[in-house]
Amino acid sequence: MVRRLIPIAATVFWLAGTFLLFLPLPQRIEAEKTYTCFWQNGVTQESYASVFSSFAGADENYMYFERDGETGMILASQAYGAAYRILKAGSYAEVLALSREKCTRLERAVLMRIFSRRLWYANGLLVWNGETLVSAEAPPVGYDGKLTVFSGFPTAGTIADLGVTALDCREGVEFSASRLAGTQVAHISVAPPYASDGRVVTLDTAGGRRIVCAAPTATSLVLPDADFADEGALAACGSLRELTLPFVGSAKSGAGSDWEGLFAHLFVSDFGYRVPETLARVTVTGGVLMANAFYACPMIEEINACEVAVRDIDCDAFIGMDGLRVLHSPRADVCLTGHFIKTLLPCGCTQFTRI
């Protein structure tokens, strides 16, 4: 029986060998990709593992790495740069349509490392899983505190509960200071027609620039030059200690039926004035200071109004300020609550110091 099978087996092996001759040769297994990393003292070729374990950050052009106290960088591809820009500032539709197919393995890992650790919002919470945005009920592991808003707006309570520290509002999102009350937001980025320096948000309108809100955690603020200010624009800023502003009240000109000349206009909350008790120093650089301009501000200790025109300061502008210790005023005949001594300053203003 065995002898009869031997010729058959030989025939099968011969046919198999003949068939294999006509198959394409197997390709050589490709070696692991290396990445050119530029350091201050030279250039190295790195593996995926060697650089990703040292990852220190990225922007749209470079990926950065730290090793032994030195920083190295790898030039990113155009595909990565396009993906990074969309995730950083693109619309909801652009993020959903994003493809990382042409990115290297390292680039895909970097994008995942950066953008999967934040929350996204489009009438509901979302997370980015490396391919698209999917619904979420809680922050992702390693949450970085950033919330990107495409549409709608979560309540202030939700923002506080999530522990959001940075808001990224894309085009079409509308918001106000009331939506930040009680939160720990320290940085705000916006899209036109809004503008932001990271802490103060303004809105460009047909009538001029309007101050909308500011980061609630700020302890010191310098408001940009503007024409108007929303009521309660700084109401969420409960820890302010120092404030510089271009005018007091609702507008710089002090004209119009909607003009409100009180400093406390910026801190209206629940139909009441809520000027922070921590606020001690105020600098006003323009506008009009009407009588009782600092009503409901008993805790402010220092005011500098050196840059306000004399003609725009009412003699009773600072009346009723029981906590005022020092006033720097270009007008020398203002009325104050309490007893002060006067000192002429080199700038031509008068400094009033409480006795």
Secondary structure, 3 states (H helix, E strand, C coil): CHHHHHHHHHHHHHHHHHHHHCCCCCCCCCCCCCEEEEECCEEEEECHHHHHCCEEEECCCEEEEEECCEEEEEECCHHHHHHHHHHHHCCHHHHHCCCCCCCCHHHHHHHHHHHCCCEEEECCEEEECCCCEEECCCCCCCCCCEEEEEECCCCHHHHHHHCCCEEEECCCCCCCHHHHCCCCCCEEECCCCEEECCCEEEEEECCEEEEEEECCCCCEEECCCCCEECCCCCCCCCCCCEEEECCCCCECCCCCCCCCCCHHHHHEECCEECCCCCCCEEEECCCCECCCCCCCCCCCCEEECCCCCHHHECCCCCCCCCCCCEEEECCCCCCCCCCEEEEECCCCCEEEEEC
